[in-house]
Amino acid sequence: MIKEHDRVVLNTALQNEGLEAGDVGTVVHVYKDGEAYEVEFLTLDGHTAAVATLNASQVRPVTRRDLTHVRELRVA
């Protein structure tokens, strides 16, 4: 089960926030036993890029086989 402060991977793009599938965020709040999550997405220098409320199906936990990848944020 995903809990607060866990890192998660976005499963689908969120065009309005400039986020793409594969972006990594941190859970800052869990709603209704994991039905939804408030997730903060940060740039690598620590600035908040977006905060989004996401359904459980829109994210997955980070696994030990995931690799960090860098891309430039495009703001909508």
Secondary structure, 3 states (H helix, E strand, C coil): CCCCCCEEEECCCEHHHCECCCCEEEEEEEEHHHCEEEEEEECCCCCEEEEEEEEHHHEEECCCCCCCCCCCCCCC
